[in-house]
Amino acid sequence: MLTTERHLLILQILDAQEMVTIHELLATLGISESTLRRDLQTLEDQGALIRVHGGAQRKDPLTYEASLKEKTQKNHDEKQAIAQFAARFVQPNEIIYLDAGSTTLEMINYLPKDANLKIVTNAISHGVHLTELGFEAIILGGTIKSSTLAIIGATALQQVQKMYFDRVFLGTNGIDLQAGFTTPDSEEAYLKQMAATQGTHTYVLADYSKFNRRSFAQFLSLDQAHIITNSCPKELLKPIEKQTKIMEVTK
C-alpha cells in the first residue's frame, strides 16, 4: 500500500470513529509499528489528526459539535452498554437530572418504570421520550440549540439553581487530564456545572472516543464526577484514574 493510500485510510477510519488505537491500525494496515508511527507523525504535522497515548484521534475545532443524529449513530452499541450500566445506580423515589446527549438519551430505556422517579432534563428529545414511557418529566425552559435540541441559557440556569438532585448524569465532548470535562458551548458548560453542584452524586457518561480530547469550555474538573465508560485502552485510563473513579462496562 502506498504512503498516500495509508494516510487516506487512517483519516477515513478517524472520520468514522473519531479515535483509533495503534493496535487497531496495525491490524488494518498490515505495516510495522515504526512505519505507522511515522505516518501518524506526518499526519499530525499536517494538522490532520492528533496523536495520543496508544493511538490517534480526529482533529476537530474546539467549538465543533456534531448533531444529535450524528452522535446517536456513532458508537451506538457502546453507548447502550454504558447507559444500561448507569441506570443501575438509580434508586426508587429519587430526583434525577438527565443531561442532553446521545448516551443519556439511551439511558431512558433502562430506567426502572415503577420506581416513582422525578426526572429533570434540558433536552427536548429526552423529555418527549420520558413522557412516552410514562415517567414524570420536567423540561427546563430557555433557548433551544437546533443541532442537539438541548436547552441552554439564563432561564434554564436559574431554574436549576433552585433544584436539588439525588443523581446527575452528564454527557461530555472531551475528557482530558488537564482540561477535565469539556463541551463546545460555554452556556451549556455553565448549566452542566450548576446541575452537578445541585446533585449529591454526579456521573459523566462517555465512550472511549471522548478520552484525551478537549473542547472549548470546561464544566467540571476530573475529581468532581465519576466516569462511566466502555472498555478502554489502559494507557488512556491510567493517568485519569489517579484523579477520579472510572467504571468500565464490558459487553
C-alpha positions as a printed Julia matrix, in Angstrom:
251×3 Matrix{Float64}:
   0.0    0.0    0.0
   1.36   3.42  -0.98
   2.02   6.03   1.7
  -0.74   8.29   0.42
  -3.19   5.38   0.45
  -2.28   4.55   4.05
  -2.73   8.16   5.09
  -6.14   8.33   3.4
  -7.27   5.1    5.07
  -6.15   6.31   8.5
  -8.14   9.52   8.06
 -11.18   7.59   6.82
 -11.06   5.42   9.95
 -10.84   8.5   12.16
 -13.7   10.14  10.31
 -15.88   7.12  11.1
 -14.97   6.57  14.76
 -13.11   9.71  15.93
 -10.38   7.74  17.71
  -8.32   4.64  16.88
  -5.63   2.7   18.72
  -2.2    1.68  17.44
  -3.22  -1.99  17.63
  -6.33  -1.41  15.51
  -4.35   0.43  12.86
  -1.62  -2.19  12.73
  -4.22  -4.93  12.22
  -5.93  -2.95   9.46
  -2.88  -1.67   7.6
  -0.55  -4.65   7.94
   2.58  -2.5    8.4
   5.29  -2.25  11.02
   4.78  -0.15  14.14
   7.67   2.13  13.21
   6.12   2.85   9.8
   2.75   3.54  11.4
   4.27   5.94  13.9
   5.97   7.84  11.07
   2.63   8.03   9.25
   0.88   9.38  12.34
   3.62  11.93  12.93
   3.36  13.12   9.33
  -0.41  13.47   9.54
  -0.14  15.32  12.85
   2.43  17.7   11.33
  -0.07  18.35   8.54
  -2.76  19.17  11.11
  -4.93  16.22  10.06
  -5.04  14.37  13.4
  -3.8   14.42  16.98
  -1.53  11.71  18.32
  -2.5   10.45  21.78
  -1.22   7.73  24.09
  -1.72   4.46  22.27
  -3.28   5.84  19.11
  -4.68   8.89  17.33
  -7.83  10.97  17.29
  -9.55  13.16  14.76
  -8.73  16.85  14.99
 -11.84  18.96  15.31
 -12.15  22.66  16.15
 -12.63  23.3   19.88
 -16.13  24.62  19.17
 -17.2   21.76  16.89
 -20.25  19.77  17.94
 -21.96  17.03  15.97
 -25.74  16.97  15.65
 -27.82  14.71  17.88
 -28.48  12.44  14.88
 -24.75  12.09  14.2
 -23.99  11.44  17.87
 -26.7    8.79  18.13
 -25.25   6.83  15.21
 -21.65   6.75  16.46
 -20.51   4.0   18.85
 -24.15   3.07  19.39
 -23.53  -0.35  20.99
 -21.02   1.12  23.43
 -23.42   3.91  24.39
 -26.2    1.41  25.03
 -23.97  -0.62  27.34
 -22.88   2.5   29.24
 -26.47   3.7   29.53
 -27.72   0.37  30.85
 -24.95   0.26  33.46
 -25.58   3.85  34.55
 -29.29   3.22  35.05
 -28.47   0.65  37.74
 -27.39   3.41  40.1
 -30.85   4.95  40.14
 -32.87   4.15  43.28
 -36.64   4.37  43.93
 -38.12   7.8   44.75
 -35.06   9.72  43.53
 -34.92  13.01  41.68
 -32.67  12.68  38.64
 -31.06  15.24  36.35
 -30.57  13.85  32.85
 -28.33  15.98  30.67
 -28.76  16.38  26.92
 -26.72  13.88  24.9
 -26.94  10.65  22.93
 -25.78   8.36  25.77
 -28.11   9.89  28.34
 -30.93   9.53  25.79
 -30.19   5.79  25.6
 -30.29   5.63  29.4
 -34.03   6.4   29.46
 -34.82   2.95  28.07
 -33.22   1.28  31.09
 -34.65   3.39  33.92
 -36.95   1.47  36.31
 -40.51   2.38  35.34
 -42.09   1.59  38.72
 -39.58   3.48  40.89
 -41.53   6.75  41.33
 -38.8    8.85  39.75
 -38.89  12.57  39.04
 -36.6   13.39  36.11
 -35.4   16.85  35.1
 -33.78  17.33  31.7
 -32.57  20.1   29.41
 -33.27  18.13  26.23
 -36.49  18.15  24.23
 -35.8   14.67  22.83
 -35.3   13.3   26.35
 -38.45  14.94  27.68
 -40.58  13.51  24.87
 -39.16  10.0   25.3
 -39.59  10.12  29.09
 -43.23  11.12  28.71
 -43.85   8.36  26.15
 -42.6    5.8   28.68
 -44.75   7.21  31.49
 -42.1    8.96  33.59
 -42.71  12.22  35.45
 -40.55  14.62  33.42
 -39.67  18.27  33.82
 -38.1   20.1   30.87
 -36.14  23.26  31.58
 -37.07  26.44  29.75
 -34.69  28.52  27.67
 -33.03  28.67  24.28
 -33.11  25.57  22.07
 -29.92  24.54  20.25
 -31.0   23.46  16.78
 -28.16  20.94  16.35
 -28.69  18.91  19.54
 -32.15  20.01  20.81
 -30.51  20.91  24.12
 -31.95  23.78  26.13
 -29.48  26.36  27.44
 -29.41  29.96  28.63
 -30.13  32.08  31.69
 -33.67  30.79  32.24
 -32.55  27.17  32.41
 -29.67  28.09  34.67
 -31.93  29.96  37.09
 -34.3   27.01  37.27
 -31.55  24.5   38.05
 -30.18  26.78  40.8
 -33.42  26.22  42.72
 -33.5   22.42  42.28
 -31.72  19.6   44.08
 -30.96  16.16  42.65
 -30.07  12.78  44.08
 -28.14  11.87  40.93
 -26.87  13.86  37.97
 -25.97  12.13  34.7
 -23.98  14.27  32.26
 -22.6   13.85  28.77
 -19.29  15.31  27.64
 -17.42  16.09  24.43
 -13.98  15.63  25.93
 -12.11  14.15  28.9
  -8.6   15.48  29.34
  -6.05  15.18  32.12
  -5.53  18.95  32.35
  -8.79  20.33  30.93
 -11.13  17.96  32.78
 -14.62  17.56  31.28
 -15.33  19.93  28.41
 -18.04  20.93  25.94
 -18.02  23.25  22.9
 -20.71  25.59  24.23
 -19.91  27.86  27.2
 -23.59  28.31  28.09
 -24.1   24.58  28.16
 -20.98  24.26  30.31
 -22.49  26.61  32.91
 -25.67  24.54  33.02
 -23.81  21.24  33.38
 -21.7   22.72  36.16
 -24.73  24.04  38.02
 -26.57  20.71  37.74
 -23.55  18.91  39.21
 -23.38  21.47  42.03
 -27.02  20.76  42.88
 -26.58  16.97  42.83
 -25.49  14.53  45.54
 -23.88  12.12  43.08
 -22.58  13.11  39.64
 -21.65  10.76  36.79
 -20.22  11.54  33.37
 -21.21   9.04  30.67
 -18.65   8.81  27.86
 -17.44   6.18  25.43
 -13.7    5.76  24.92
 -13.57   8.17  21.96
 -14.01  11.1   24.36
 -10.74  10.45  26.22
  -7.7   12.65  25.56
  -9.97  15.18  23.85
 -10.81  18.71  24.86
 -13.43  21.2   23.73
 -13.8   24.92  24.31
 -15.31  25.15  27.8
 -14.62  23.17  30.97
 -17.65  22.33  33.08
 -16.04  20.13  35.76
 -12.59  19.05  36.84
 -11.92  15.32  36.81
 -12.32  14.92  40.57
 -15.85  16.35  40.53
 -17.58  13.38  38.85
 -17.27   9.64  38.39
 -16.84   8.35  34.83
 -18.86   5.52  33.32
 -17.32   4.3   30.08
 -16.84   1.22  27.94
 -13.71  -0.89  27.86
 -10.76   1.42  27.12
  -7.05   1.01  26.43
  -5.29   1.08  29.79
  -2.91   3.8   28.63
  -5.91   6.12  28.3
  -7.29   5.42  31.76
  -4.26   5.09  34.0
  -3.44   8.83  34.38
  -7.1    9.78  34.85
  -7.74   7.06  37.44
  -5.45   8.96  39.78
  -7.97  11.81  39.9
 -11.37  10.15  39.76
 -13.21   6.83  39.8
 -13.69   5.16  36.41
 -16.24   2.39  35.93
 -15.68   0.33  32.8
 -18.56  -1.52  31.17
 -17.67  -4.69  29.33
 -20.13  -6.22  26.88
